[in-house]
Amino acid sequence: MNEKDRRLFWASSILVAVATLTVSLAALGCGQHGQEDPYDEAIEKSRAFVSRMREVFKIPGLAVAVAIDGKIVWAEGFGYADLEKKTPATPQTVFRVGSVSKILTAAAVALLYEQGKLDLDVPVQQYVPEFPDKGQVITTRQLAGHLAGIRHYNVDEPIYERKKHYNDVITALEIFKDDPLLHPPGEKWWYSSYGWNLISAVIQRASGQPFLDYMREHVFEPLDMYRTAPDDVTKEISNRATLYDEGEIAPVSDNSYVWAGGGFLSTVEDLVRFGSAHLPGSTFLKPGTLELLFTNQKTNDGKPVRNGIGWMVNTFENGNPFYYHVGLVLGGQSILIVHPQERLVVAMLANEDGGFGEFEANGIAWYFLGLNETAWPEITGEKERRMKQRESMSQLLSALRAWKTGFENADLNSVMATYSENFKSETWPNKLAMRRHFQKVFASGNTDVDDEKIHVRRQGDEIGDLIYVEQIKTSGAFGNSAIRLTFTREESGWLITNLEIAKP
């Protein structure tokens, strides 16, 4: 998006705000004709924001729902569930929820815990002896907080090409059960969807029921989540969205290997029902169990990791907590966020990795809480900053796509882009870089992103600023080598200005 487009975006945003204010003032003058819905203004502002967000992030279709005090006060679809058929997205459209599956599964953990059927602090082998002893105790609590040392997806693991169907969660453990731990349990936080595979096996053994049966009978049906189900390629699922990846139909993959960590489907209406069941006073779980879910876990040396049992935990500047989880998956993105003190729940689902997250969901929450421009300024300011950064990211990705043909010679064609963060690796030039990784870079502000696979040095996003991406591990013609790409911000957008390849 060029500078002109950005100016038009912010100008249009101001016009929408003025129009919304005008409508609101007119409604106040017509109060004698009927009672105005107290959320009309919030809905109009949210609708304008989501519409523009969808345009900027290039999302084919998405849906949003907001619930307050357990009642859905707004639910709406935007764009298309299927582009070719022009099928509109609606609040009843079924989307992939990705890692939001983890907090759905956390509800099963909580139920079994409060029934005394699951001890969170005994070795997992007590429930799943098929999981090898790693020489150190691994507990369900550690697994649920990403503290157990279980690996996530490997960079060379073709997870979106999986065709094998697993009929049992115990069998699916074969993918990772014999791999060494990444670190001693409790030493550090390391995100792991496979850790939740192991949790699903614990649930199955502790409950005495197949994992998916337990989820349906004890979580989904009691909460009237009748459109929530496993993403099972062997079954026809009505009203589900077509999956897209950069505007193209995404390949079909079998998610039976990772039900608990990222394999469920749902609707925004089902998700806000689920979130509302986690508000104080709900009868779904006892108060002490809710506290367990939302208590920040810590490493062995006492560092909080912003993870409870599945749920991410955070607070605003005013001290009020909020709990959430984001999902990023091929052909989908999701966010479910719960504000317990405000008794507000927001869910968003899309049929492409759209780039939204907790800040966008909180932007919608901000409208429904009726906060003015001076209240919670970190939300309004961050929302605007994020939107600008995502537009900048879009320019960067356009530069990547335009330049990727430079990798089409025999040598460079086999260079592997490696990702430690987000679920898949790909070979250039099919996709030079993965947008999720650059979202992580932009989301970090001026803070370095530094992990064992990729090192990123970000120095702002003004004209002339640079981003360095260092690929530490590659494959193919260069063997184990290091790649460094340099991006420079210019008037026309982000341009790749240098490529270095060196063997260590």
N, C-alpha and C positions, 0 to 999 in steps of 0.2 A: 504494500500500500504506500503510495507516494505522499509527499507533503500536502498536496492539494486534497487528496482523499481524507487525510487526517483532519485537515481544517474543516472539511465538509462534515465529517463525523461529529466533531465537537460542536459545530454550528447547529447541526440537526438535533443534537442532544439538548442544546439550550432551547431550541424551538419547541421540542417535545415538552420540556419542563414548563415553558411559558404557556403552551396550550393546555397542559394538565392543570396549571394553576387557574387559568381562565375558566375551564370547565368546572373546577371545584368551587370557585366564587359564584358562578352562575347557579350551581346546585344549591348553595347556601341561600340564595335569594328565592329559591323555589321550594323551600322546605315544606310549605303548606300543602304541596301536591303529593307528598308521600315521604316516607322515611328513606333516607339515603343509606345504602350499604356502607358500613363504617370502613370497609376495605377497598372501596372503589378507587380511591386515589392511589393506594398502594399497588393495586392490580394494574392500573394504567401505567404507572411508572415502571413496574416490573416487566410488563409486556413490552414496553419500548426498549428497556435495557436488554431483555433476552433476545428480542428481534435483532437488535444491532450486534449483540454478542454472536448470534448464529451467523450473521453475515461476515463479521470479521474473522471468526474461527473457521468459516467454510464448513459448517455442519449441515448435512442433508436434512436430518430431522431430529427433533428433541422434544421432550415433554417436561413440564414442571408442575409440582404440586406443593401447596403450603397448607399446613394444618395448625390450628391454634386450639388449645384445650381439647385435643383429640378430635376436632371437627375440621374437615377439609373446607377451607374458605376460598381456595383458588386452585384450579387444575386446568391446564391448557396444553395443547400441542402446537408445535411450530414446524413448518416445513413438511417434509415427506418421509413417511416410513419406507416407501419404495419410490425412487425417483422415476424409474421407467414407467411404472403403472400410475404414477401421480397419486398414490395412496397417501392421504394426509396422516401425519403423526397426531395422535390423540393421547389423552391421559390413560387410555386403555391399551395403548400399544405396548407390546412386550419387547423389552430390550435386554441385551446382555448387561449384567451389573458388575462384572469383573470382581475386583477385590472387596466390594461391598458384601460379597458372599461371606467374607470372614466374620462380619458382625452379625449376619443371619445365623451363622454357625455358633457364634459366641452365645446366642440365646439358648441353644441346646446345652452348651457347657454350663450355663447358669442354672438351668432347670435341674439338671442332674446333680449339680453341686448342692442346691438347696434341698433336694430330696435325699441327700446323704448317699447317693449312688456313685459319686465321683469325688475322689480326694485329689485336689489340685497339686499336692506337694509330695506325692509318692512317685517313685520311678515309673515312667510310662510302660516299662516292660511288665508291670503288674497287671496291666490291661491288655497290652499287645506284646506278648512274648516273641512274636515274629520279628520285632524290631531289635537288631543286634545291640548288645551291651557295648557302649562306647568307652568304657572305663571310667566314666564320670556320670553322675546322676543327672538325668534330664526329666523335668517335670512338666505336667500339662500347663501349669501357670507360666513357666518360662516359654514354652511353645507359643502360648497365647499372647505373650508380650514381645515376641521376636528376640528372645534372649537365649535360646537354647543352642545356638551354633549350627543349626540345620541350614544347609545351603538353599539358595534361591535357584532360579533357572540359570543354567550355564550359558555362556555366550555362544557356544557352538551347538546348542540344543535346539533342534527344529520344533519347538513346541506348537507352532501354528501349522505344522504339517503332520501332526499326529493323526493316525488313522486307526490305531488299535483301540478297541473299546474294552473298558474294564467293567465287569459286572459286580465288582466288589472292591470296597476301599482298601481292604487288607492286601489284595493282590497288587493294587496300584503302588504300594510302598516299594515295589521292586525297582522303581525308577531311581531312588536316591538312598535307600536304606543302608546300602553297603559303603556309601561314601564317607570319608572322614569328616569330623566336625570342623567348621571354620575357625572356631575359638572355643575355649572352655565355657560351659554353660554359665550364664550370668555375667560373663566378663564384659560383653559389649552388646549393643543393639545391632542386629543385622536382619533386614527384612527378608522374610521367607514364606512364600506360599506353600512350599512343601511341608513346612512345619505344621500348617493347617491340614494337610493330608493326614499327617500322623494324628492330629486331634480328631479328625473324623473317624479314624480307626478306634481311638479311645472311646468316643461317644458310642460307637457301635457295640463295643464290648461292655461298657458300663451300663448301657440301656438294655442290652439283650435283643435289640432290634437292628435290622439293616439301617445304615446311616440315613439314606434317603427316606425310608419309611418313618423314621423317628422325626426327621425334620418336617415332613408333611403332617403327621398326626399331632405333634406336640408344639410346633411353632407356627406353621403356615395356616392350617385349618382353624385353630383357636383364635387367630388374629384376623380371620376372614381374608387371608392373602391367597385367594383362589387362582390368581394368575401368576403366582410365583412357583417356579418348578426348575428342575435341573435342565441344563441346555443339552438335551439328549438328541444326538443326530439320528438315532434309530426311531424317533417318534415325530409325528406331525404336530406342530405347535401352532395353534390358530392365533392370528393377529400379531405375529411377531414381525419385527422390523427387519428389513434387508440390511445386511452388514456391509459397510463401505470402508475402504482404506484409500485415502487421498482421492476421493471421488469415484473410485472404481469398486466394483463388487468384490468384497473380500473373499479369500478362499475359505472353504469349509474345513473345520478342524473338529476333532473329537475331544470334548472337554471332560470326559469321564475320568481322566487321570487327576483332576484337580477340582472336584465338586466343591469342597469346603473352602478352598483358597481363592477360587475365581470362576466357578462353573455354573452359577445360577442365573436364571432369567426372572425379570419382574417388571412391574409397572410403577410409575411414580405414585399412584394412589395406594398400591400395596405397601410401598416403602414408607410413606408417611404414616400409615396405620401402624407399621412395625415401630417406627420411631416414637410415635405417640404412646405405645405400650411401654416405653422406657422413661416416661415422665414420672415425677413424684406422685404418689397416690394411685398409680396404676395397679390393677390386681394381677397382672401377668407375672410379675416378679415381686418378691418381698423387698422392702427398703434396704435391708442389709445386702441383698444380692445385687441390687442396683449400685450400691456403693462399691461392691467388689468389682463390678464391670468397669466402673469409671475411676477407680483409684490408680493413679500414676505408678507404674512399676519402676523399679530402680535396678541399676547394675550392682554387682557385688560391692563396688566401692561407693555406693550411695548416689550415683548420678541418675536423676529422673530421665526417662526415655520417652515421655509423652505418649505412652501406650498403656491402656488398662488391659482388660481381657478382650482383645480384638479391637476395641474402640480406640481411636486417637483422642487424646484429651488436650484441651487448651483453654486459655482464659483471655478475656478482653482486658483492656486497661482498667476498667471499673471493677475487675475482680470476678465478674460473672463467668461461670464456666460454659463451655460448649463442647460437645462430643460429636465425632464425625468419622467417616471413612470415605476415601475416594477410590474409584475403580478405573483402571486403564486397561483396555483389552482390545484385541484386534476386532474392529467393527463396533466399538462401543466405548462409552465413558459414563461414569456415574458419580454422584455425590449424594450422601445422606447426612444431614447435619441436624443436631438436636440442641436446642437452647432450653435447658430444664427450668430455670427460674422464670424465663419469659413464657414457658410452655408453648414454644413454637418449634415446628419441624419443617424443614425444606428438603425436597428431593428433586434432582435433575437427572435425566437419562438421555443419551444420544446414541445414534447408530453409526457414529464415527468418533475416533479419538479427537474430541473437540478442544481440549485445552483448558476447560473450566475446572474449578476446584473450590476449596473452602472459601476463598475470598469472593468469588462470584456468588456462591450460595448465601454468604453473609451479606452481600450487597442487596439481595432480595429480602433477606430477613430484616435488614436495616429499614427498608420501606415499610414493612408490615409492623415494625415496632414503633413507627411514627417518629423516628428520631430526626432532629433538625440538623442543619449543616455543622453545628458546633458540637453535637453529641457524637461520641465515639469517632473522633476525626480520623483515627487510624483506619477505620473501615472505609470511609468515603475517599480518603486520600489513597489508600492502597488499591481500592477498586479502580480508580482512574489510572493509577500508575500501572496496574496490571493490564488494563486494556491497551494502553499505549505500548507496553512491552510486548504484548501479544501481536500487535500490528507490526512492530519491529521484527519480531520473530518470523512472521509471515514473509517479510521481505528477505530475511536471512535464508529461509527455506527455499524461496524462489531462486535465490542466487545459487544455492546448492543444486537444485534441479537443473538449472540452466548450464551449470559447469560440469555436471557429472559425466558428460560424454568424454571428458578428458581421461576417464578411466577405462575406455573401451579397447585399449591395446592389450596384448597378450599378458603382459606382466601385471599391470595394475588391476586387471579385471578380477583377479583372485584375492585382492586385499579384503580382509574381513573387518567390518566395522564392529567393534566390541562394545557391549553395554553391560554394566553391572547392575543397572537400576531397574530397567523396565521391560522385562519379559521376552525379548527376542533379539536375535542377532541376524544380520542380513549381509549379503555379499554385494559390494559395489559392482556395477553401477545400478543394480535393480532399485536400490534406495540408498543414496549416498549417506544420509544421516537420518536419524529417527527423531521426529518432532518432540517426543516426550523428553528426550535427553536435553534438548535445547530449552524446553520449558523449565526444566530443573535449573538450568544455568540462569535464565532470566529471573526466575522466581527467587534466586538467591541474592538479588541485589548486587552489591559490590563484594559479597563474600565469596571466597574461592570454593569451588566444588572439587573435592579431592578424594578419590577412592583408589582401590587397588587396580582397577582396569582403565579408567579414563581420568585424566587430569584436565581441568578447565580453569583457565585464568581469565576472569572477566574484568575489564577495566572500563565500566560505564557503557552507555549506549548513545553518546553524543557523536557528532560528526568527528571523524578522525580517530575515534576510540577503536580498540582492538579486542577480539576474542581469540584466544589460543585454545585449540583442541589437540591434545596429545594422546594418540592411540598407542597404548603401551604394548598390546599384544595383537599380532596380526597372523595371517596364515597365507599359504600359497607360495608364490614366487619369491617372496622376501623372507620366508621363514619367520623366526621370532625377531621382529624388527619394530622400530618406533616410527610413528607417523605424526607429524605436527602440521596442522592446518592453521593458517592465520586468516581471520576475517577482519576486514576494515569497514567501519561505518562511513559511507559517503552519501552525497546528496541523493543519489539514485537508490540507496539502500545498502544492504550488506554485500560486500564483494569478497571473494576468496582471493587474497593477494599473495599467498605463498604456500607452497607445499614442500615439506622436507621429509625424506624417508632415510632412516639410518639404522643399520644393524648395530645392536649393542655390543 
